[in-house]
Amino acid sequence: AHIARKYGFKHASTDLAAILVNGEVNTVFIATNHDSHASLICKALAAGKHVFVEKPLAIDIDGLKQVIDTICRYPDQQFMVGFNRRFSPHVQKMKKMLDGRIEPIAMSMSVNAGIIPSNVWVHDPEKGGGRIIGEACHFIDLMVYLTGGKVVSVAALQMGGRIPIKEDKMSVVLSFADGSIGTVNYFGNGNKSYPKEMLEIYSEGRILKLNNFRSVEGYGFRGFRKFQTWQMDKGHRAEVAAFVALVEKGGKPLIPFSDIVNVTLSSFAAVTSAREGRWIDLKKEYSELCIQ
């Protein structure tokens, strides 16, 4: 009720059925706790709604299977996961600067994720799925977008020792179909005064550096040194505007569903790899779930 008043919503309810049966509602935005995403996606699609769901798509294999099956049954409805960073003007600039490359790229992402106490629900594997599945998926998707190809294998290491939460201090190494490689250093034991998200891309004697979604610096690019915005822009506004326009006018999905599934499986693989100490080939590990 407070949020409805603050942002001017006409109606607020805790009754999901009232939304799903309402013929005037053609689109559902899902921003609930992570464990409910998969089931709510399926219910909303079955009710004839377009769906925008915040990440993650699902927190386990069973939930992912349910979503894949449902998406296949309702192909005419728009569906999207809130991977906003690929819509940032900074990422769009980086993508453009890499156009025409011949060789694979190498990417290094540092995420100063911040400390979340161990008793908070996001760490619960059954409620939140953990921070790698729940949030680090953003940075896997960012690399999928920048390479233009799928993740094919994953390896990860998480911190050991006497700490209550190990999983949110993890390094994830990704290999891509085109030969590109990427590392996501997702660390939940840093300091708020340090920038949260930094990305470096190495490509054919050139380097791009993303500085916390405030600027992009180029080294070795003819005619380009720096792009910046007045404030941090992670692409949220552009992402939602593009989705609303897509629902209104129709067209191809903004993010291919195969990318969304690939990113989700990669996050699952990272957690498994860190726990079991092994490389994971996505096609071998999840042969029945990989979508081309």
PyMOL commands that set and color helices and strands:
alter all, ss='L'
color gray80, all
select helices_A, chain A and resi 2-7+16-20+34-46+61-73+84-87+89-97+121-123+131-147+236-249+257-276+282-285
alter helices_A, ss='H'
color red, helices_A
select strands_A, chain A and resi 27-30+50-53+79-81+106-112+151-158+169-176+181-187+197-203+206-211+215-219+226-228+280-281
alter strands_A, ss='S'
color yellow, strands_A
deselect
rebuild
show_as cartoon
